[in-house]
Amino acid sequence: MVQCNNCMWSGEEDELVECEDALGIFKGCPECITDAYLKDKDEIQDEIQE
């Protein structure tokens, strides 16, 4: 699972939308239309436990 730390959307990687910028095509948050704030939810849980 992934989470957007900007809008707090969370879902599966296959729910990400195809986005494009000057650098090319990438998968991003369906709400923010960017990948800048995406994080793997397992990594978030690991940080909380530390």
HTML snippet that shows the backbone in 3Dmol.js (N, CA, C, O; Angstrom):
<script src="https://3Dmol.org/build/3Dmol-min.js"></script>
<div id="view" style="width:600px;height:400px;position:relative"></div>
<script>
const pdb = `
ATOM      1  N   MET A   1       0.841  -1.184   0.000  1.00  0.00           N
ATOM      2  CA  MET A   1       0.000   0.000   0.000  1.00  0.00           C
ATOM      3  C   MET A   1       0.884   1.244   0.000  1.00  0.00           C
ATOM      4  O   MET A   1       1.998   1.240   0.524  1.00  0.00           O
ATOM      5  N   VAL A   2       0.360   2.294  -0.596  1.00  0.00           N
ATOM      6  CA  VAL A   2       1.061   3.569  -0.632  1.00  0.00           C
ATOM      7  C   VAL A   2       0.158   4.656  -0.050  1.00  0.00           C
ATOM      8  O   VAL A   2      -1.066   4.532  -0.042  1.00  0.00           O
ATOM      9  N   GLN A   3       0.790   5.718   0.432  1.00  0.00           N
ATOM     10  CA  GLN A   3       0.052   6.844   0.984  1.00  0.00           C
ATOM     11  C   GLN A   3       0.635   8.142   0.456  1.00  0.00           C
ATOM     12  O   GLN A   3       1.851   8.275   0.323  1.00  0.00           O
ATOM     13  N   CYS A   4      -0.232   9.095   0.155  1.00  0.00           N
ATOM     14  CA  CYS A   4       0.201  10.436  -0.223  1.00  0.00           C
ATOM     15  C   CYS A   4       0.242  11.273   1.049  1.00  0.00           C
ATOM     16  O   CYS A   4      -0.779  11.446   1.716  1.00  0.00           O
ATOM     17  N   ASN A   5       1.408  11.787   1.381  1.00  0.00           N
ATOM     18  CA  ASN A   5       1.541  12.579   2.595  1.00  0.00           C
ATOM     19  C   ASN A   5       1.129  14.028   2.399  1.00  0.00           C
ATOM     20  O   ASN A   5       1.300  14.846   3.303  1.00  0.00           O
ATOM     21  N   ASN A   6       0.588  14.357   1.229  1.00  0.00           N
ATOM     22  CA  ASN A   6       0.052  15.699   0.990  1.00  0.00           C
ATOM     23  C   ASN A   6      -1.450  15.724   1.268  1.00  0.00           C
ATOM     24  O   ASN A   6      -1.921  16.534   2.066  1.00  0.00           O
ATOM     25  N   CYS A   7      -2.207  14.832   0.607  1.00  0.00           N
ATOM     26  CA  CYS A   7      -3.669  14.817   0.770  1.00  0.00           C
ATOM     27  C   CYS A   7      -4.149  13.662   1.654  1.00  0.00           C
ATOM     28  O   CYS A   7      -5.337  13.564   1.962  1.00  0.00           O
ATOM     29  N   MET A   8      -3.217  12.783   2.063  1.00  0.00           N
ATOM     30  CA  MET A   8      -3.477  11.625   2.917  1.00  0.00           C
ATOM     31  C   MET A   8      -4.256  10.503   2.213  1.00  0.00           C
ATOM     32  O   MET A   8      -4.763   9.601   2.879  1.00  0.00           O
ATOM     33  N   TRP A   9      -4.357  10.548   0.870  1.00  0.00           N
ATOM     34  CA  TRP A   9      -4.943   9.441   0.117  1.00  0.00           C
ATOM     35  C   TRP A   9      -4.099   8.205   0.371  1.00  0.00           C
ATOM     36  O   TRP A   9      -2.880   8.310   0.501  1.00  0.00           O
ATOM     37  N   SER A  10      -4.721   7.042   0.442  1.00  0.00           N
ATOM     38  CA  SER A  10      -3.969   5.794   0.527  1.00  0.00           C
ATOM     39  C   SER A  10      -4.657   4.749  -0.326  1.00  0.00           C
ATOM     40  O   SER A  10      -5.879   4.747  -0.468  1.00  0.00           O
ATOM     41  N   GLY A  11      -3.862   3.868  -0.886  1.00  0.00           N
ATOM     42  CA  GLY A  11      -4.395   2.819  -1.742  1.00  0.00           C
ATOM     43  C   GLY A  11      -3.289   1.910  -2.237  1.00  0.00           C
ATOM     44  O   GLY A  11      -2.146   1.984  -1.788  1.00  0.00           O
ATOM     45  N   GLU A  12      -3.653   1.061  -3.160  1.00  0.00           N
ATOM     46  CA  GLU A  12      -2.713   0.116  -3.740  1.00  0.00           C
ATOM     47  C   GLU A  12      -1.962   0.785  -4.888  1.00  0.00           C
ATOM     48  O   GLU A  12      -2.440   1.755  -5.475  1.00  0.00           O
ATOM     49  N   GLU A  13      -0.784   0.256  -5.199  1.00  0.00           N
ATOM     50  CA  GLU A  13       0.020   0.829  -6.280  1.00  0.00           C
ATOM     51  C   GLU A  13      -0.709   0.804  -7.619  1.00  0.00           C
ATOM     52  O   GLU A  13      -0.496   1.690  -8.447  1.00  0.00           O
ATOM     53  N   ASP A  14      -1.560  -0.187  -7.848  1.00  0.00           N
ATOM     54  CA  ASP A  14      -2.272  -0.243  -9.124  1.00  0.00           C
ATOM     55  C   ASP A  14      -3.378   0.811  -9.228  1.00  0.00           C
ATOM     56  O   ASP A  14      -3.970   0.973 -10.295  1.00  0.00           O
ATOM     57  N   GLU A  15      -3.666   1.526  -8.144  1.00  0.00           N
ATOM     58  CA  GLU A  15      -4.649   2.610  -8.151  1.00  0.00           C
ATOM     59  C   GLU A  15      -4.019   3.962  -8.500  1.00  0.00           C
ATOM     60  O   GLU A  15      -4.733   4.947  -8.692  1.00  0.00           O
ATOM     61  N   LEU A  16      -2.698   4.013  -8.582  1.00  0.00           N
ATOM     62  CA  LEU A  16      -2.025   5.255  -8.951  1.00  0.00           C
ATOM     63  C   LEU A  16      -2.367   5.596 -10.395  1.00  0.00           C
ATOM     64  O   LEU A  16      -2.627   4.704 -11.203  1.00  0.00           O
ATOM     65  N   VAL A  17      -2.366   6.879 -10.717  1.00  0.00           N
ATOM     66  CA  VAL A  17      -2.705   7.312 -12.068  1.00  0.00           C
ATOM     67  C   VAL A  17      -1.446   7.659 -12.842  1.00  0.00           C
ATOM     68  O   VAL A  17      -0.421   8.012 -12.260  1.00  0.00           O
ATOM     69  N   GLU A  18      -1.537   7.553 -14.162  1.00  0.00           N
ATOM     70  CA  GLU A  18      -0.410   7.891 -15.023  1.00  0.00           C
ATOM     71  C   GLU A  18      -0.336   9.419 -15.154  1.00  0.00           C
ATOM     72  O   GLU A  18      -1.321  10.063 -15.518  1.00  0.00           O
ATOM     73  N   CYS A  19       0.819   9.984 -14.859  1.00  0.00           N
ATOM     74  CA  CYS A  19       1.049  11.425 -14.909  1.00  0.00           C
ATOM     75  C   CYS A  19       2.234  11.686 -15.832  1.00  0.00           C
ATOM     76  O   CYS A  19       3.015  10.781 -16.127  1.00  0.00           O
ATOM     77  N   GLU A  20       2.356  12.914 -16.279  1.00  0.00           N
ATOM     78  CA  GLU A  20       3.475  13.267 -17.150  1.00  0.00           C
ATOM     79  C   GLU A  20       3.954  14.672 -16.816  1.00  0.00           C
ATOM     80  O   GLU A  20       3.155  15.578 -16.581  1.00  0.00           O
ATOM     81  N   ASP A  21       5.283  14.838 -16.800  1.00  0.00           N
ATOM     82  CA  ASP A  21       5.881  16.158 -16.642  1.00  0.00           C
ATOM     83  C   ASP A  21       7.049  16.269 -17.621  1.00  0.00           C
ATOM     84  O   ASP A  21       7.184  15.439 -18.520  1.00  0.00           O
ATOM     85  N   ALA A  22       7.876  17.268 -17.456  1.00  0.00           N
ATOM     86  CA  ALA A  22       8.993  17.495 -18.370  1.00  0.00           C
ATOM     87  C   ALA A  22       9.989  16.335 -18.377  1.00  0.00           C
ATOM     88  O   ALA A  22      10.714  16.148 -19.354  1.00  0.00           O
ATOM     89  N   LEU A  23      10.027  15.561 -17.302  1.00  0.00           N
ATOM     90  CA  LEU A  23      10.969  14.442 -17.204  1.00  0.00           C
ATOM     91  C   LEU A  23      10.414  13.141 -17.758  1.00  0.00           C
ATOM     92  O   LEU A  23      11.168  12.192 -17.973  1.00  0.00           O
ATOM     93  N   GLY A  24       9.105  13.078 -17.992  1.00  0.00           N
ATOM     94  CA  GLY A  24       8.533  11.865 -18.560  1.00  0.00           C
ATOM     95  C   GLY A  24       7.245  11.443 -17.884  1.00  0.00           C
ATOM     96  O   GLY A  24       6.590  12.233 -17.205  1.00  0.00           O
ATOM     97  N   ILE A  25       6.894  10.184 -18.081  1.00  0.00           N
ATOM     98  CA  ILE A  25       5.652   9.610 -17.555  1.00  0.00           C
ATOM     99  C   ILE A  25       5.965   8.852 -16.267  1.00  0.00           C
ATOM    100  O   ILE A  25       6.994   8.185 -16.157  1.00  0.00           O
ATOM    101  N   PHE A  26       5.063   8.968 -15.300  1.00  0.00           N
ATOM    102  CA  PHE A  26       5.248   8.307 -14.006  1.00  0.00           C
ATOM    103  C   PHE A  26       3.876   8.034 -13.396  1.00  0.00           C
ATOM    104  O   PHE A  26       2.865   8.547 -13.875  1.00  0.00           O
ATOM    105  N   LYS A  27       3.845   7.234 -12.349  1.00  0.00           N
ATOM    106  CA  LYS A  27       2.621   6.952 -11.609  1.00  0.00           C
ATOM    107  C   LYS A  27       2.556   7.892 -10.410  1.00  0.00           C
ATOM    108  O   LYS A  27       3.554   8.091  -9.718  1.00  0.00           O
ATOM    109  N   GLY A  28       1.369   8.474 -10.165  1.00  0.00           N
ATOM    110  CA  GLY A  28       1.222   9.426  -9.080  1.00  0.00           C
ATOM    111  C   GLY A  28      -0.101   9.302  -8.359  1.00  0.00           C
ATOM    112  O   GLY A  28      -0.963   8.510  -8.738  1.00  0.00           O
ATOM    113  N   CYS A  29      -0.247  10.093  -7.320  1.00  0.00           N
ATOM    114  CA  CYS A  29      -1.467  10.148  -6.518  1.00  0.00           C
ATOM    115  C   CYS A  29      -2.632  10.597  -7.394  1.00  0.00           C
ATOM    116  O   CYS A  29      -2.499  11.574  -8.130  1.00  0.00           O
ATOM    117  N   PRO A  30      -3.778   9.903  -7.332  1.00  0.00           N
ATOM    118  CA  PRO A  30      -4.923  10.291  -8.144  1.00  0.00           C
ATOM    119  C   PRO A  30      -5.549  11.621  -7.713  1.00  0.00           C
ATOM    120  O   PRO A  30      -6.283  12.231  -8.491  1.00  0.00           O
ATOM    121  N   GLU A  31      -5.277  12.073  -6.508  1.00  0.00           N
ATOM    122  CA  GLU A  31      -5.812  13.348  -6.027  1.00  0.00           C
ATOM    123  C   GLU A  31      -4.880  14.512  -6.354  1.00  0.00           C
ATOM    124  O   GLU A  31      -5.337  15.555  -6.824  1.00  0.00           O
ATOM    125  N   CYS A  32      -3.586  14.347  -6.112  1.00  0.00           N
ATOM    126  CA  CYS A  32      -2.603  15.423  -6.274  1.00  0.00           C
ATOM    127  C   CYS A  32      -1.945  15.438  -7.645  1.00  0.00           C
ATOM    128  O   CYS A  32      -1.328  16.431  -8.031  1.00  0.00           O
ATOM    129  N   ILE A  33      -2.075  14.342  -8.380  1.00  0.00           N
ATOM    130  CA  ILE A  33      -1.458  14.179  -9.703  1.00  0.00           C
ATOM    131  C   ILE A  33       0.056  14.430  -9.647  1.00  0.00           C
ATOM    132  O   ILE A  33       0.618  15.106 -10.509  1.00  0.00           O
ATOM    133  N   THR A  34       0.689  13.882  -8.634  1.00  0.00           N
ATOM    134  CA  THR A  34       2.141  13.948  -8.486  1.00  0.00           C
ATOM    135  C   THR A  34       2.612  12.747  -7.677  1.00  0.00           C
ATOM    136  O   THR A  34       1.830  12.119  -6.964  1.00  0.00           O
ATOM    137  N   ASP A  35       3.897  12.435  -7.796  1.00  0.00           N
ATOM    138  CA  ASP A  35       4.465  11.366  -6.981  1.00  0.00           C
ATOM    139  C   ASP A  35       5.357  11.931  -5.873  1.00  0.00           C
ATOM    140  O   ASP A  35       5.996  11.176  -5.140  1.00  0.00           O
ATOM    141  N   ALA A  36       5.396  13.244  -5.755  1.00  0.00           N
ATOM    142  CA  ALA A  36       6.309  13.905  -4.827  1.00  0.00           C
ATOM    143  C   ALA A  36       6.057  13.545  -3.357  1.00  0.00           C
ATOM    144  O   ALA A  36       6.980  13.587  -2.544  1.00  0.00           O
ATOM    145  N   TYR A  37       4.837  13.198  -3.021  1.00  0.00           N
ATOM    146  CA  TYR A  37       4.491  12.954  -1.618  1.00  0.00           C
ATOM    147  C   TYR A  37       4.182  11.496  -1.311  1.00  0.00           C
ATOM    148  O   TYR A  37       3.779  11.174  -0.194  1.00  0.00           O
ATOM    149  N   LEU A  38       4.366  10.607  -2.288  1.00  0.00           N
ATOM    150  CA  LEU A  38       4.034   9.199  -2.085  1.00  0.00           C
ATOM    151  C   LEU A  38       5.067   8.504  -1.205  1.00  0.00           C
ATOM    152  O   LEU A  38       6.268   8.758  -1.299  1.00  0.00           O
ATOM    153  N   LYS A  39       4.569   7.630  -0.357  1.00  0.00           N
ATOM    154  CA  LYS A  39       5.444   6.842   0.503  1.00  0.00           C
ATOM    155  C   LYS A  39       4.808   5.475   0.699  1.00  0.00           C
ATOM    156  O   LYS A  39       3.586   5.350   0.777  1.00  0.00           O
ATOM    157  N   ASP A  40       5.645   4.460   0.777  1.00  0.00           N
ATOM    158  CA  ASP A  40       5.194   3.106   1.046  1.00  0.00           C
ATOM    159  C   ASP A  40       4.679   3.053   2.484  1.00  0.00           C
ATOM    160  O   ASP A  40       5.383   3.478   3.400  1.00  0.00           O
ATOM    161  N   LYS A  41       3.467   2.540   2.699  1.00  0.00           N
ATOM    162  CA  LYS A  41       2.882   2.519   4.047  1.00  0.00           C
ATOM    163  C   LYS A  41       3.694   1.663   5.011  1.00  0.00           C
ATOM    164  O   LYS A  41       3.693   1.935   6.211  1.00  0.00           O
ATOM    165  N   ASP A  42       4.391   0.630   4.516  1.00  0.00           N
ATOM    166  CA  ASP A  42       5.243  -0.175   5.390  1.00  0.00           C
ATOM    167  C   ASP A  42       6.373   0.677   5.960  1.00  0.00           C
ATOM    168  O   ASP A  42       6.738   0.520   7.125  1.00  0.00           O
ATOM    169  N   GLU A  43       6.930   1.578   5.149  1.00  0.00           N
ATOM    170  CA  GLU A  43       7.984   2.476   5.626  1.00  0.00           C
ATOM    171  C   GLU A  43       7.455   3.429   6.683  1.00  0.00           C
ATOM    172  O   GLU A  43       8.156   3.731   7.648  1.00  0.00           O
ATOM    173  N   ILE A  44       6.228   3.906   6.517  1.00  0.00           N
ATOM    174  CA  ILE A  44       5.615   4.806   7.498  1.00  0.00           C
ATOM    175  C   ILE A  44       5.466   4.078   8.829  1.00  0.00           C
ATOM    176  O   ILE A  44       5.788   4.638   9.877  1.00  0.00           O
ATOM    177  N   GLN A  45       4.980   2.827   8.802  1.00  0.00           N
ATOM    178  CA  GLN A  45       4.820   2.043  10.038  1.00  0.00           C
ATOM    179  C   GLN A  45       6.164   1.813  10.717  1.00  0.00           C
ATOM    180  O   GLN A  45       6.254   1.882  11.943  1.00  0.00           O
ATOM    181  N   ASP A  46       7.215   1.539   9.936  1.00  0.00           N
ATOM    182  CA  ASP A  46       8.545   1.336  10.494  1.00  0.00           C
ATOM    183  C   ASP A  46       9.035   2.589  11.207  1.00  0.00           C
ATOM    184  O   ASP A  46       9.640   2.493  12.275  1.00  0.00           O
ATOM    185  N   GLU A  47       8.779   3.775  10.628  1.00  0.00           N
ATOM    186  CA  GLU A  47       9.193   5.034  11.242  1.00  0.00           C
ATOM    187  C   GLU A  47       8.444   5.287  12.550  1.00  0.00           C
ATOM    188  O   GLU A  47       9.021   5.788  13.516  1.00  0.00           O
ATOM    189  N   ILE A  48       7.168   4.942  12.575  1.00  0.00           N
ATOM    190  CA  ILE A  48       6.360   5.150  13.778  1.00  0.00           C
ATOM    191  C   ILE A  48       6.864   4.269  14.915  1.00  0.00           C
ATOM    192  O   ILE A  48       6.886   4.703  16.066  1.00  0.00           O
ATOM    193  N   GLN A  49       7.267   3.043  14.609  1.00  0.00           N
ATOM    194  CA  GLN A  49       7.708   2.093  15.616  1.00  0.00           C
ATOM    195  C   GLN A  49       9.074   2.440  16.201  1.00  0.00           C
ATOM    196  O   GLN A  49       9.400   2.000  17.303  1.00  0.00           O
ATOM    197  N   GLU A  50       9.876   3.222  15.479  1.00  0.00           N
ATOM    198  CA  GLU A  50      11.218   3.558  15.960  1.00  0.00           C
ATOM    199  C   GLU A  50      11.179   4.556  17.040  1.00  0.00           C
ATOM    200  O   GLU A  50      12.225   4.949  17.556  1.00  0.00           O
TER     201      GLU A  50
END
`;
const viewer = $3Dmol.createViewer("view");
viewer.addModel(pdb, "pdb");
viewer.setStyle({}, {cartoon: {color: "spectrum"}});
viewer.zoomTo();
viewer.render();
</script>
